[in-house]
Amino acid sequence: MTKELSRRGLLKSSIFGAAGAAAAGFSGAASAAQNAKDSPNTAFDAIVLGAGPAGLVTAITAHDAGAKVAVFEKKDRPDGNAIFALGSVCGWGTRHQKEQGIEDTADAFFEMMMDISKQMGDRALNRCYTDNISAGIDWLESNIGVKFGKIRPMPYPRLGRTCRVEGEGITGGAQLVRKLLAACAKRNIPIFYEHKAVELLHDDRYAVTGVRFATPEGMKSFAAKAGVCIATGGFSANPEMVCRYIGGWATRMVLRGSTSTTGENISLTLPLFAKCVNMDQMHNGPIIGSTHVNPADVLNSGYGVQVDTSGNRFMDENNTYVIKARTCAQKTLDNFAWVIVDSTCPVLDKVIPKFDRLNSPYGKADTIEALCKSVKLPVEKVTKLVADYNARVEKGTLGEMNPPCTYKKPHPIAKAPFYAVPFQGGLTATFGGPLINTKAEIQSMDGRSIPGLYAAGNAAGGIFYHNYAGGAQLGAATVFGRIAGAELAKRAKA
């Protein structure tokens, strides 16, 4: 646990620490924020809640369109999911696709987005994403200075669509936040840290007029002439909300992202009768809770069997790592399982060094019996299971197992050394939130936009359902952050 905290602390501090020039430029914004703090009830054209990519994109766009805007962050630094992300942005029609000769179309991309959401994602929002993502990626490059690496070929749905932010020593997501912070500093956009939004202020027609904050100096209120954009992320780190909207089993999942995503997108907007959608939907992935090693490559390799700590199979090994992580939390009380593979598994040379580097335990032995003893699995039960699995691979009867194993090209577990790789179900992010329209306006229960209230990034609901294409969350933060910023500026002028 100490190593995990040290890693996280280093990651967060590195957003600022290695960028001397950006830090120096940020001092102007910090000074402006301090001056504003000294004057209660300071008025802005627009207020943005959350200093992650969606919030910073919104603020920069609103500022560049002529609005007086401020960002408010409840922690003492940016602390959302993005700083832990690899930093991919999923899009089509980009300069990078064209330069690499990758053919793609808007319709193909849109159909992919809908397919991944099982046709349950809001069609208008996914079309809006499709129509604006190329310009958004270009904007990140030209206006913010984000550097993207060469597109790498990947399986469906990513294919040749993900532009990976070059991290330059930190995660791509953290680098993206750093670039956006530097852009805010260059524009003298004030960022108020340790200001937790506790209430949206509104008039007697429920038009949003400002925000009430809890600060180290006590409660403070700030006015927003044009309105407020909520970009605080989802509620994955709020066990009560996770239990209420997803189920008690999900509270046993390991948190894969930030501990700060505690559901202000819900608690702030429900009093204004916001329509919240897709509240039971989320993204899952495998993780080791104590060290945060990610064993997803083994789970996706098409090799081996999965067993719980009692030595029982409990799912089809042909599922994706997302389904395997979710099923682990649903079907095991301790949310812990093992993948048993042999030395022919082609991803071991990539996964095992991660475990070694972080002193994360796993099993390795020359026999299945010795392997079971090393990780405290029932020796007789698992040995018999592996023998049965190998026999069925030879006969082609894996589908008759209970539950069935539907590997299309199964591989025996026969060549020593053998490995037992642990995993737990992890909760990456929630998809539920207040429904927005294509102007990023939050919708009310009566089907109208709540005046002056916007949402972007994972704070918004309606875009994702069931799953998402890798890089689409940062893509949505970019697309709808730019839309929200432009709408706030337009409203301020009106």
N, C-alpha and C positions, 0 to 999 in steps of 0.2 A: 504493500500500500504506500509505503514511503516513496518507493521509486515512482509509482504512478503519480503521486502528488508532485514530486520533483519535476517529472516530465511535463506535466500540465503547467506548472508554474513557469518553467523555462519557456514553454511554447507561448504562453500569454505574454510574458515579459519581452520575448523576442520580437513581438509585433512592433514595439517601440525601440527596444534597446539597440538594435543593429543599424537603425536608420538615423544617424546623427543629424543629417540635414533635415529630414522630415520632422524630427523632434524639435529642432530649432525653429522651423517654420510654424510648428503647432503652438508655440508659446504665445503668438499673437491671438489665436483663438481662445486659449486658456485665459488670457488677460481679459479679453472681451467678456468671457463667461463670468469671470469674477466680478467685473464691474456690474454686470446685469444682476448677479446674485445679491449685490448690496442694495438693490432697489426692488422692493416687493412689487408684484403685479406688473412687471415689465411686459410690454406688449410686442408681439411679433406678427408678421403676416401669417406665418405658418409655424407650427410646432411638429417635430418629428420625434417619435418615441422609439429608441433603440439605435445603438451605434454599430449595427452590423451592416452588411452590404446593402440590404434593401433600404434601411434608414438613411445611410450615407448617400446612396444614389439619389434618393428622393430629395434630400436636402441640397445636394449640388445642383440637381436639375432645376429645382425651384429658385435657387439663388441665381443661376445663370439666366433664368427667365425674368429676373427683376424683383423677386420677392425677398423680403427680410425674414430669414428663417433661422431657427435654432434647433439643435439636436439635444435630446435629454436621454441620459443613460443611467440606469439604476445602480450599476456597479461602478467601481473606481477605474474601470478600463473597459474596452469592448470585450464582451464575454459570451457571445452567442455561439451557435453550432459552427459557424463558418470557420473559426480559427482552428478547428480540428479537421476540417475537410481537405481532401486532396486538391480541390480547387478547379474542377472541370466545369465548363459552361457548354451546355448542349445546344447546338443550333445548326442551321442549314444555310446555304447560300453565302457563306463567309468567304473572305479573301483567301483563307487558308484552304478551304475546299477547292476553290478554283485553281490556286497555285499548285495543288497536289493532284489535280485532275480527277477529283472525286465528284461524281455526278449525283445530284440530289434535286428534289423538287419540293415546293411548299406542300403540295398535296400529300406526297409520300411522308413527309415529316409529320404533318397533322394527323394522318392516319395512324402513324406509329404512336403518337401521344395518346390518341384515343384507345388504341389497342392495349397499351400498357395500363391504362386506367379501366380496362374491361368495359369501355364505352360509357363509364359512369362519371368521368370528368366532365365539367361544364364545357359544352362544345364551343360556345362563344369565347370563353376565356382561353381555351386551348388554341382556337383559331387566332385570337389576338396575340398569344405568345408566338405562334408560328409566323405571323405577319411582321412582328417587330423584333425578333431575336437577332437577325442579321445586323440591323442597324445598332442594336444594343451592344453587340460584341465589338463592332467598329468603334462605337463611342468609348467603350472601355479602353481600347487601344489608343485612339487619337486624342481623347480628352483627359483621360486619367493616367495614361502611361503604362497600362498593364501589358506585360509581355506574355504572349502565348507560345508554347512550344509546338512542334510539328504534330499534326494529327496522326495518331497511331491506329491502325486497323483493329477493331474490336468486334465482339459478337453482337448480334441484334440485342437491343435496339440501338445501341450507340453507333455501331458501324463506323463511318468516317465523320462523325458529327461532334465529337467532344474536343473543345479547345481547352487544353490544360494550362492553367496559370503557372508560370515558372516561379517556383518558390524561392530560389536563391538561398537555400539553407534552412528555410522554414516551410511549413505546409503552404500549398498554393492558396488555400482559403485565407490563411493568416496574411500572406503577401497581398492578396486582394484588399483586405481590410486596411493594411498599411498604406497602400496606394491611395485608397479613398480618403483616409485620414489626412494624408499629405495634400490631397486636392482640396479638402475642407480648410486646412490651414492656409493654403495659398489664397483662398477666397475670404479668409477671416470669418468663417462660419463658426459661431460659438457652439461649444459642446459642453453641456452641464453634466458632470459626473456626480454619482451618488445622489441622484434625483429620481426617486421611484414614483411613478405615476400611480395615484390611488383613486382618482376620480376625474371623469370628463365633465367639464363645466358646459352648460347649455342654457339657451333661453327657453321661454315658455312654449316654443314650437319644436323643441328638441334639436335645434340647430346648435352644433358644437361651437363653443366660443373660447375654450381654453382648457387648461389642465391644472389639477391640484396635485402637488407633489409632497412626499415626505423627504426631508433633507436632513443632514446633520445639524442644521440650525433650527429645525422645526418645520412645520407645514408652510408651504408657499404656493401661491397661485400665479400662473402666467397666462396672459390673454393671447389668443390667436385669431386675428382678424378673418383670415380665410378658412382656417380649420386645422385639423390635426390628422397626421398619418401615423397609424400604429404599425410599427415594424419590430415588434418585440419577440418574434418567433412564436413557437407553439407552446404546448403544455407538457412536454415529455418529462420534465423534471418535477412535476407536481403530482405526487402519488394519489392525492384525493381526486383530482380531475381524471387521472388515468384510470382509477378504479371506477369512477362514476360513468365515464363515457366509453371505456374500452372493456374493462373487466378486472376483477381482482387478480387474475392470473398474470396480467400484464405488469402489475406492480412489482412482481418478482424478477422482472427483466433487468439486466445490467444497463445502466445509462451509457450510451456510446458517445453522447455529445455533451453539451454544456449543462451545468447544474443551475443555470440562471433562466432557463426557458420554463417559466412557472405559470403561464396562462393568463398574462395580462390582456392578451387579445380577447379572451373570453370575459374575465371579471370586469374589465372596463366597459365592454360594449353591451353586455346583457341588460344593464339598467336602462339602456336606451332602446331596448327591444330589438336588438340586432338579430337577424336570422342566421343561426350558426348551422353549418352543414358538414357532412363527412366526419362527424365527431368520433366515430369508432375506427377511423382509418389511420394507419401509421406505416412507417418503414422500419423494418427489422434487419438485423444482421448479426452474425456470430461474433463473439468477443470473449476474452478471458477477463473477468471482473477485476482480479487482483493486479494484473499487469497491463491490461488493455492491448494484449497481442490479438491480432485478428487472423483466425485460421480459415478464412473464407475460401482460399484457393484449394485447400484440401477438400472442403465440402463440395466444391464445384468440379472436382477433378474427374468424377465418374469412377472412382476407385473406392473399395472398402465397404464396410458396414458400420452403421451407427448403433450404439447401445447406450442404455441409461446406466446409472450406477449400480443397478441390480443385475446388469448383464442381459437385459431384454432389448430386442429391436422394438422400435415404436413408431417408425415412419418408413416411407418409401425413399430409398437412398437416391433415387433419380430426381428428387425435388431440387429446386434452386436453393442457394444459401439463405435467401430471404425466408422461404417457407420452412427450411430446416431450423432456423433460429426461432421463428415463431412457434413451431411445433414443439421445440425443446421446452419452451416456457409453458406451453399449454399442457403437455403430456407428462412432464416430470415435476414433482413437487419441489425438488431442490434446484430446478433449472440448471442441470448439469448433465453432460453426456460425453461420449468418447467416439471418435472415428478410428476404426482399426484398419490399417492398410499395411501392405508389404513394401519392400524396397523398390518395387517397380513403379510406384506412384510418382508421376513425372514432376510434381510440384514440391516435393520434399526439400529439394536443394534451395528453394526460395522461402519456404515456410519455417523449417527447423532452425535456420540461423536467427530468425526473429525471436524464437523462443529462447535460444541460447543467449542472445544479446541482452535480453531483459530478465534472465534467470527465471523464466516461466516454465514450470514443470511439465513434462510429458513422459510417455513411456517408450522404451526402446529395448528390445531383447531378441535373442536368436530363436526362441520358441514362443508359441502362443501362451503356453503355460507360464513361462517366466515373465512374459509381458503382463499377463493378468495379475500375477503376484506383485509386480512392481508398481501397479497403479490401483491395487486393491479391488480388482474386479473378480467375481466368482469364477474360479479357474475351470471347474468342470462344465459349467453352463456355457461359458464363452468358447471354450475349446470345442465343445460339441456344435455350437452354432457356426463357428468358422468352418468346421469339417462339412457340415450340412450345406453351407453356402457354396463351398468349393465343388461339392458333388453336383449341386444344382446348376452351377455355371457350366459344368461339363455336359450335363444332360439337357440344358436349355429350359429348365423348369423354375427359374427364379420367380416367375409370376405366380407360382402356387404357394409361395411363402406367405405367412401372416404377420404383418401386412405384406402385400405383394411388393417385390422389388422389380422395377420396370426398366432397369439399365438396358439400353439398346446394344451396347457393346461391353458386356461385363468382363471383369478381369478377376482371376482367382487370387486369393490371399495365400501365397505359397512360397515366396522367396524371402529368406531372411536377409537382413534383420527386419523385424516387424515393429510397427509404431502404433502407439495409442495417443492420438492427438485430442486434447480436451476442447470443449467449446460450451458456451452458454448462450442463451438467447439474449440479444441486446436490443434496446429501443433507441433508434437513431433520431427520429423526428415524428411528430404528429402532423396529420394532414388537415385536421378539422379546424374550423375557425369561422369568423363572420363572412358570409358570402359577399363577394365583391362583383361589380359589373366591369365592363371593359374600360371604364374610366377610373377604375380602382376605388369607386365609391362603395362604402359598406351599405348593404341592403337591410331594410327593416322587415319585420314580420308581415307588414301589410303590403310588401312588394315595392316599396319606394326607397330611394336613396336617402340616407340620413344626412341632412345638409352639413357640409363641412367635416365629414368623417371618412377617412380613407384607410386602406390597409395594403401592405405589400410584403412580399416574402412569405415565410411560413406562418405569419400572423393571419394571412388571408385564407379563406376557405373556398372550395369549389374547383380548384385547378386539378388537384391530384386525388386519386382514389386507387386503392389496392397497392399500387406501386408507382414508381416514376423512373424515367430514363435517367441514367447517371449524368449529372451536370444540369438537370432541368430545374433543380431547386435554386441554384445560383442564377440560372437563366431567368426564372420567374422573378427573382429578386431584382434583376436588372431591368427586365421589361416593365413590370408593374411599378417599380420604384420610379422609373423615368416618367411613366404615365401619371402617377400620383403627384410628382413634383410639378409637372407641367399644368395639371389641373388646379393645384393649389395656387400657383402663380397667376393663372387665368382668373381664378375666383378672387384673389387679392386685388387685381386690377379692376374687376367688375364692382 
